[in-house]
Amino acid sequence: MNFDPSAPAKLKKSQKWFASIITRPIDEDSRMNPISPVGELMEEEAWDYIKPSHTLRPAQRIEIYNQQYWWRLLSILHDTFPLLTRLFGYHDFNQTIAFPYLQKHPPNHWSLNELGMYLTKWIAENYHRSDNSLIKDSAEIDWAYNRTFLAPESPPLNSANLPNPEDLSGLLECTLYLQPSINLFAYTYDLFTFRSDFLKHEPEYWVENDFPELNKKNQWVVLFRNHRKDLIWEEISESEFHLINHFQNGASIEEACQWLEEQKTELYTAASENIHTWLQGWVIKKWLTMEKPKA
């Protein structure tokens, strides 16, 4: 914790104590840990820092802040990861995922929109049950929805962006990028339909009812934000997926075509027959830009 060097020592001591108390996890009944970090009873130690109110003892007053801190963080994770929350239910999500994750990665950004930034990585490293692949993939697409909604928008590709707007052939050599709001996914099951079905009901519903069916299929998906700022997912072919993925880190159409010629026959045939239609669709949907995304 950083402090203003000119701050009074007593104020710094109180702030450190306050932070040490409210950031400790509440229990399953949302109660504060009755023992302080230094091993004292909270009912006694709280008197050294907080005055009682007309109705509450010092420990009861700090418990409210402890509860509000955690309820706020948990509710943000529930909203940011709706599929993941429904797979577990509120209680199990909090105990299995949220509390241990937040202890490892407490909020350290001015925007709480970034709270779940490391959750997919945390699950990959710390969640080892038999359904770990489904849980990790669910966290991945939940976070992608959050990222897609908040991502900046670069100037979309159009003829006015070209060095010579009258000569469209110059487009072939220009380096193109995907918009920051574009996310690409390849799965062996229909996870996006599964997610849509789950979100038709609140988490409590799925505690007592059967989960939607998760169909096994190879699926390639683009998640994007349209011109109305709606978040849309669209299933595409494997060939289109591999071709558009080539622009993720920047590539010209010429480079993409050269790469395509080196690929296996089925991918090359499908892409060569559809590349003009795909490119036209990407431009219409404003998926491409000439502006390199900021790191």
C-alpha positions as CSV (number, residue, x, y, z in Angstrom):
1,M,0.0,0.0,0.0
2,N,1.4,3.4,-1.0
3,F,1.1,6.4,1.3
4,D,1.6,10.1,1.1
5,P,4.9,10.6,3.0
6,S,3.4,13.7,4.7
7,A,0.4,11.7,6.0
8,P,0.2,11.5,9.8
9,A,1.5,8.2,11.2
10,K,-1.7,7.5,13.0
11,L,-3.7,7.9,9.8
12,K,-1.4,5.5,7.9
13,K,-1.7,3.0,10.7
14,S,-5.5,3.2,10.6
15,Q,-5.6,2.8,6.9
16,K,-3.4,-0.2,6.9
17,W,-5.5,-1.8,9.5
18,F,-8.7,-1.0,7.7
19,A,-7.4,-2.5,4.5
20,S,-6.1,-5.6,6.2
21,I,-9.6,-6.3,7.7
22,I,-11.9,-5.6,4.8
23,T,-9.8,-7.5,2.2
24,R,-9.9,-10.8,4.2
25,P,-12.6,-13.2,2.8
26,I,-15.9,-13.4,4.5
27,D,-17.2,-16.9,5.3
28,E,-20.0,-18.9,3.6
29,D,-22.5,-17.0,5.8
30,S,-21.0,-13.7,4.8
31,R,-19.6,-13.2,8.3
32,M,-16.3,-11.5,9.1
33,N,-13.4,-13.6,10.4
34,P,-13.7,-13.2,14.2
35,I,-9.9,-13.3,14.7
36,S,-7.8,-10.3,13.5
37,P,-4.6,-10.7,11.3
38,V,-2.5,-10.4,14.5
39,G,-4.5,-13.1,16.4
40,E,-6.7,-10.8,18.5
41,L,-10.5,-11.1,18.8
42,M,-12.0,-8.6,16.4
43,E,-14.6,-7.7,19.0
44,E,-11.7,-6.4,21.1
45,E,-9.2,-5.1,18.5
46,A,-11.8,-3.0,16.6
47,W,-12.2,-0.7,19.6
48,D,-8.7,0.5,19.0
49,Y,-9.6,1.9,15.6
50,I,-13.4,2.5,15.4
51,K,-15.9,4.2,17.7
52,P,-19.2,2.5,18.3
53,S,-22.4,4.0,16.9
54,H,-25.7,4.2,18.7
55,T,-26.7,0.8,17.5
56,L,-23.5,-1.0,16.4
57,R,-20.3,-2.1,18.1
58,P,-16.9,-1.3,16.4
59,A,-16.6,-4.9,15.1
60,Q,-20.1,-4.8,13.7
61,R,-19.3,-1.6,11.9
62,I,-16.1,-2.9,10.2
63,E,-17.9,-6.1,9.3
64,I,-20.3,-4.1,7.1
65,Y,-17.3,-2.8,5.1
66,N,-15.8,-6.2,4.9
67,Q,-19.1,-7.6,3.6
68,Q,-19.6,-4.8,1.1
69,Y,-16.1,-5.1,-0.3
70,W,-16.6,-8.8,-1.1
71,W,-20.2,-8.6,-2.2
72,R,-19.2,-5.9,-4.7
73,L,-16.3,-7.9,-6.1
74,L,-18.3,-11.2,-6.3
75,S,-21.2,-9.5,-8.0
76,I,-18.8,-8.1,-10.7
77,L,-17.5,-11.6,-11.3
78,H,-21.0,-12.9,-11.5
79,D,-21.9,-10.3,-14.1
80,T,-18.7,-10.7,-16.1
81,F,-18.7,-14.5,-16.1
82,P,-22.4,-15.4,-16.5
83,L,-21.9,-18.8,-18.1
84,L,-19.2,-19.8,-15.5
85,T,-21.5,-18.7,-12.6
86,R,-24.4,-20.8,-14.0
87,L,-22.2,-23.9,-14.4
88,F,-21.4,-23.7,-10.7
89,G,-24.2,-21.9,-9.1
90,Y,-23.6,-18.8,-6.9
91,H,-22.3,-20.6,-3.8
92,D,-19.9,-23.0,-5.5
93,F,-18.7,-20.4,-7.9
94,N,-17.8,-18.1,-5.0
95,Q,-16.1,-20.8,-3.0
96,T,-14.4,-22.7,-5.8
97,I,-13.5,-19.9,-8.2
98,A,-14.1,-16.4,-6.9
99,F,-12.6,-16.3,-3.4
100,P,-9.3,-18.1,-4.3
101,Y,-9.0,-16.1,-7.5
102,L,-9.5,-12.8,-5.8
103,Q,-7.0,-13.6,-3.0
104,K,-4.4,-14.3,-5.7
105,H,-5.4,-11.4,-7.9
106,P,-7.1,-8.6,-5.8
107,P,-8.2,-5.5,-7.7
108,N,-5.3,-3.4,-8.8
109,H,-6.8,-1.3,-11.6
110,W,-8.8,1.9,-11.4
111,S,-11.6,0.2,-13.4
112,L,-13.3,-2.9,-11.9
113,N,-14.0,-4.0,-15.5
114,E,-10.5,-5.5,-15.4
115,L,-11.2,-7.6,-12.3
116,G,-11.5,-10.9,-14.2
117,M,-8.5,-10.3,-16.5
118,Y,-6.5,-13.2,-15.2
119,L,-9.3,-15.6,-14.4
120,T,-8.9,-17.9,-17.5
121,K,-5.2,-18.2,-16.8
122,W,-5.9,-18.8,-13.1
123,I,-8.4,-21.6,-13.9
124,A,-5.8,-23.2,-16.3
125,E,-3.2,-23.3,-13.5
126,N,-5.4,-24.0,-10.5
127,Y,-8.6,-25.8,-11.4
128,H,-7.9,-29.5,-12.0
129,R,-11.2,-31.3,-11.9
130,S,-12.4,-33.5,-14.8
131,D,-14.3,-30.6,-16.4
132,N,-11.4,-28.3,-16.5
133,S,-11.4,-27.8,-20.3
134,L,-15.1,-26.8,-20.3
135,I,-14.6,-24.4,-17.3
136,K,-11.6,-22.8,-18.9
137,D,-13.3,-22.4,-22.2
138,S,-16.4,-20.9,-20.5
139,A,-14.3,-18.4,-18.7
140,E,-12.6,-17.6,-22.0
141,I,-15.7,-16.7,-23.9
142,D,-17.3,-14.9,-20.9
143,W,-14.2,-12.7,-20.7
144,A,-14.2,-12.2,-24.5
145,Y,-17.7,-10.8,-24.3
146,N,-16.5,-8.3,-21.7
147,R,-13.4,-7.4,-23.8
148,T,-15.4,-7.1,-27.0
149,F,-17.9,-4.7,-25.4
150,L,-15.2,-2.4,-24.0
151,A,-12.6,-2.6,-26.9
152,P,-11.8,0.6,-28.8
153,E,-12.8,0.9,-32.4
154,S,-10.2,1.7,-35.0
155,P,-11.1,3.5,-38.3
156,P,-12.6,0.7,-40.5
157,L,-11.1,-0.1,-43.8
158,N,-12.4,1.8,-46.8
159,S,-11.0,3.3,-50.0
160,A,-10.3,6.7,-48.3
161,N,-7.7,4.9,-46.1
162,L,-5.6,4.0,-49.2
163,P,-2.5,5.8,-50.2
164,N,-4.2,6.4,-53.5
165,P,-8.0,6.2,-53.1
166,E,-8.5,6.0,-56.8
167,D,-6.3,2.9,-57.2
168,L,-7.9,0.0,-55.3
169,S,-5.1,-2.4,-56.3
170,G,-3.0,-0.7,-53.7
171,L,-5.1,-2.4,-51.1
172,L,-3.4,-5.7,-51.9
173,E,-0.1,-4.5,-50.4
174,C,-1.5,-2.6,-47.4
175,T,-1.0,-4.2,-44.0
176,L,-4.4,-4.9,-42.5
177,Y,-5.4,-5.8,-38.9
178,L,-8.5,-7.1,-37.2
179,Q,-10.5,-4.6,-35.2
180,P,-9.6,-4.8,-31.4
181,S,-13.2,-6.0,-30.8
182,I,-12.8,-9.1,-32.9
183,N,-12.3,-12.4,-31.1
184,L,-11.8,-15.8,-32.9
185,F,-12.5,-19.2,-31.4
186,A,-12.1,-22.8,-32.4
187,Y,-13.8,-25.4,-30.3
188,T,-14.8,-29.1,-30.5
189,Y,-18.3,-28.4,-29.1
190,D,-21.0,-25.8,-29.7
191,L,-20.2,-23.7,-26.7
192,F,-21.8,-20.5,-27.9
193,T,-25.2,-22.0,-28.3
194,F,-24.7,-23.7,-25.0
195,R,-24.0,-20.3,-23.4
196,S,-27.0,-18.7,-25.1
197,D,-29.3,-21.4,-23.7
198,F,-27.8,-21.1,-20.2
199,L,-28.3,-17.3,-20.1
200,K,-32.1,-17.7,-20.7
201,H,-32.4,-18.4,-17.0
202,E,-30.9,-17.1,-13.8
203,P,-28.2,-19.1,-12.0
204,E,-30.6,-20.4,-9.3
205,Y,-32.7,-22.1,-12.0
206,W,-29.8,-24.4,-13.0
207,V,-29.2,-25.6,-9.5
208,E,-32.4,-27.6,-9.7
209,N,-32.8,-28.2,-13.5
210,D,-30.9,-30.1,-16.1
211,F,-28.2,-28.2,-18.1
212,P,-28.8,-27.5,-21.8
213,E,-27.3,-30.0,-24.2
214,L,-23.7,-29.4,-25.2
215,N,-23.5,-30.7,-28.8
216,K,-20.1,-32.1,-29.9
217,K,-19.0,-30.5,-33.2
218,N,-16.1,-28.6,-34.6
219,Q,-17.0,-25.0,-34.5
220,W,-15.2,-21.8,-35.6
221,V,-16.7,-18.6,-34.3
222,V,-16.2,-14.8,-34.7
223,L,-17.4,-12.7,-31.8
224,F,-17.7,-9.0,-32.7
225,R,-19.5,-5.8,-31.9
226,N,-21.7,-4.5,-34.7
227,H,-22.5,-0.9,-35.7
228,R,-25.4,-0.8,-33.2
229,K,-22.9,-1.9,-30.4
230,D,-24.6,-5.3,-30.1
231,L,-22.3,-8.2,-29.3
232,I,-22.8,-10.9,-32.0
233,W,-21.3,-14.3,-32.6
234,E,-21.2,-15.8,-36.0
235,E,-20.2,-19.3,-37.0
236,I,-17.8,-19.4,-40.0
237,S,-16.0,-22.2,-41.9
238,E,-12.6,-23.6,-40.9
239,S,-11.1,-22.1,-44.1
240,E,-12.5,-18.6,-43.4
241,F,-11.3,-18.9,-39.8
242,H,-7.7,-19.7,-40.7
243,L,-7.6,-16.9,-43.4
244,I,-9.1,-14.2,-41.2
245,N,-6.9,-15.3,-38.3
246,H,-3.9,-14.4,-40.6
247,F,-4.7,-10.7,-40.1
248,Q,-4.7,-11.0,-36.3
249,N,-1.1,-9.7,-36.1
250,G,-1.2,-7.7,-39.3
251,A,-0.8,-9.0,-42.9
252,S,-1.5,-7.8,-46.4
253,I,-3.9,-9.5,-48.7
254,E,-1.0,-10.5,-50.9
255,E,0.7,-12.1,-47.9
256,A,-2.5,-13.9,-46.9
257,C,-2.8,-15.3,-50.5
258,Q,0.8,-16.5,-50.5
259,W,0.3,-18.2,-47.2
260,L,-2.9,-19.8,-48.5
261,E,-1.1,-21.3,-51.5
262,E,1.1,-23.2,-49.0
263,Q,-1.8,-24.8,-47.2
264,K,-3.4,-28.2,-47.6
265,T,-5.6,-28.8,-50.6
266,E,-9.0,-28.6,-49.0
267,L,-8.3,-25.4,-47.2
268,Y,-6.8,-23.8,-50.3
269,T,-9.7,-24.9,-52.5
270,A,-12.4,-23.6,-50.2
271,A,-10.6,-20.3,-49.5
272,S,-9.7,-19.6,-53.1
273,E,-13.3,-20.1,-54.1
274,N,-14.7,-17.8,-51.4
275,I,-12.0,-15.2,-50.6
276,H,-13.6,-12.4,-52.6
277,T,-16.9,-12.9,-50.8
278,W,-15.3,-13.2,-47.4
279,L,-13.2,-10.0,-47.9
280,Q,-16.3,-8.2,-49.0
281,G,-18.2,-9.3,-45.9
282,W,-15.3,-8.4,-43.6
283,V,-15.2,-4.9,-45.1
284,I,-19.0,-4.5,-44.9
285,K,-19.0,-5.6,-41.2
286,K,-16.0,-3.3,-40.5
287,W,-13.9,-6.1,-39.2
288,L,-10.7,-4.9,-40.8
289,T,-8.6,-1.8,-40.2
290,M,-5.3,-0.4,-41.3
291,E,-4.5,0.9,-37.8
292,K,-2.2,-1.3,-35.8
293,P,-3.9,-2.2,-32.4
294,K,-2.3,-0.7,-29.4
295,A,-0.5,-3.2,-27.1
